[in-house]
């Protein structure tokens, strides 16, 4: 029984610092974050928390541009389909967490958007005359997918290009 008590104490001690750290984060307005919108001063908001990604952006596995083009913005919509929600806490030093953003201060122009499907289609080259028309991809039923190659083929066709680039790298 004394052993059980000791384990309980250790558990409560490990929880306390993170709770204190979360409570100590300063409140920021989105206007404050929006000022940090350059490669050499890059803050990005994810799930209501502002992070200084100036150094991390340069080594981002998906490419620096993905981070820097969202500098000074709430990039949750771009980030969420590709990353686990808790990845920032695992990768970044606590000192790079700048604060909690007051949601009432976030305006539509502060929110990064995923590229529209139409824009992605326009980027594709126009088919030469006499070419076969491209048909929309239809996912096969799950029961018809027999191996990882099948899953990879479907993922390549259905995922956003940035997400596919990340997962396939």
C-alpha positions in Angstrom: 0.0 0.0 0.0 2.9 2.4 0.6 4.1 1.6 -2.9 0.7 2.6 -4.3 0.8 5.9 -2.5 4.2 6.7 -3.8 3.1 6.1 -7.4 0.1 8.4 -6.9 2.4 11.2 -5.6 4.6 10.9 -8.7 1.7 11.0 -11.0 0.2 14.2 -9.4 3.6 15.9 -9.5 4.1 15.2 -13.2 0.6 16.7 -14.0 1.1 19.9 -12.0 3.8 21.6 -14.1 1.9 21.3 -17.3 -1.3 22.7 -15.7 0.7 25.6 -14.2 2.4 26.3 -17.6 -1.0 26.4 -19.4 -2.4 28.8 -16.8 0.6 31.1 -17.2 0.2 31.7 -20.9 -0.5 35.3 -21.8 -3.7 36.3 -23.6 -3.0 37.7 -27.0 -5.2 39.4 -29.6 -5.0 38.3 -33.2 -3.8 41.8 -34.1 -0.7 41.1 -32.0 -0.1 37.8 -33.7 -0.7 39.3 -37.2 2.3 41.6 -36.8 4.6 38.5 -36.8 4.1 37.7 -40.5 7.5 37.4 -42.0 10.1 34.7 -42.5 12.4 36.2 -39.8 9.4 36.8 -37.4 6.8 34.1 -37.9 4.0 33.4 -35.4 1.3 30.9 -36.3 -1.9 30.2 -34.4 -3.0 26.6 -34.1 -6.1 25.6 -32.1 -6.2 29.0 -30.4 -2.5 29.0 -29.3 0.2 31.2 -30.9 3.6 29.6 -31.6 6.8 31.3 -32.7 7.8 29.1 -35.8 10.6 31.4 -37.1 13.3 28.7 -36.6 11.1 25.7 -37.0 9.7 26.9 -40.3 13.2 26.5 -41.9 13.3 22.7 -41.0 9.6 21.9 -41.4 9.4 18.5 -43.1 6.6 19.6 -45.5 8.7 22.6 -46.6 9.4 26.1 -45.2 6.8 27.8 -47.5 3.9 26.0 -45.9 4.8 27.6 -42.5 5.9 31.0 -43.8 2.9 31.6 -46.1 0.7 31.3 -42.9 2.8 33.6 -40.8 0.7 35.9 -38.7 -2.5 33.8 -39.3 -4.6 31.2 -37.7 -3.5 28.1 -39.7 -5.6 25.5 -37.9 -7.7 24.7 -41.0 -4.5 24.0 -43.0 -2.7 22.2 -40.2 -5.5 19.9 -38.9 -5.9 17.5 -41.8 -2.2 16.7 -41.8 -1.0 16.7 -38.2 -2.1 15.3 -34.9 -3.5 18.0 -32.6 -0.8 17.5 -29.9 2.3 17.6 -32.2 3.3 21.1 -31.3 3.6 20.3 -27.6 5.8 17.3 -28.5 8.1 19.1 -31.0 8.5 22.6 -29.7 10.2 24.0 -26.6 7.6 25.6 -24.2 9.3 28.9 -24.7 8.0 29.0 -28.3 4.4 28.9 -27.1 3.6 32.6 -27.2 0.2 32.7 -25.7 -3.5 32.0 -26.0 -5.4 34.0 -28.7 -8.6 35.7 -27.7 -11.1 34.1 -30.2 -13.2 37.3 -30.3 -10.3 39.1 -32.0 -9.9 36.6 -34.9 -11.4 38.1 -38.1 -11.8 36.2 -41.4 -8.7 37.8 -43.0 -6.7 36.3 -40.1 -7.7 32.7 -41.0 -5.6 30.7 -43.5 -7.7 28.7 -45.9 -7.0 25.4 -47.7 -6.6 25.9 -51.5 -10.0 25.4 -53.2 -10.5 22.3 -55.4 -11.2 24.5 -58.4 -7.9 26.4 -58.0 -6.0 23.1 -57.9 -7.8 21.9 -61.1 -7.0 25.2 -62.8 -3.3 24.7 -62.0 -3.3 21.5 -64.0 -2.4 21.9 -67.6 -5.2 22.1 -70.1 -5.6 18.9 -72.0 -4.5 19.0 -75.7 -7.1 18.7 -78.4 -8.3 15.1 -78.8 -7.2 14.1 -75.3 -9.3 11.8 -73.1 -11.4 13.8 -70.6 -10.4 13.3 -66.9 -13.1 11.5 -64.9 -13.6 12.1 -61.2 -12.0 9.4 -59.0 -14.4 7.1 -57.2 -13.2 5.3 -54.1 -13.6 1.6 -54.2 -15.5 -0.2 -51.4 -13.3 -1.0 -48.4 -13.8 -4.7 -48.9 -12.2 -4.4 -52.3 -9.0 -3.0 -50.9 -6.6 -5.9 -50.4 -3.2 -4.5 -49.5 -1.3 -1.3 -48.7 -0.8 -0.5 -52.4 -4.6 -0.3 -52.7 -4.8 2.1 -49.7 -1.9 4.2 -51.0 -3.5 4.5 -54.5 -6.8 5.7 -53.0 -5.0 8.1 -50.6 -3.0 9.6 -53.5 -6.2 10.4 -55.3 -8.3 11.6 -52.4 -6.0 13.5 -50.1 -5.1 17.2 -50.4 -1.8 17.5 -52.2 -0.1 19.0 -49.1 -1.4 16.1 -46.9 -0.3 13.5 -49.4 3.1 15.1 -49.7 3.6 14.9 -46.0 2.3 11.3 -45.5 4.1 9.9 -48.5 7.5 11.5 -47.7 
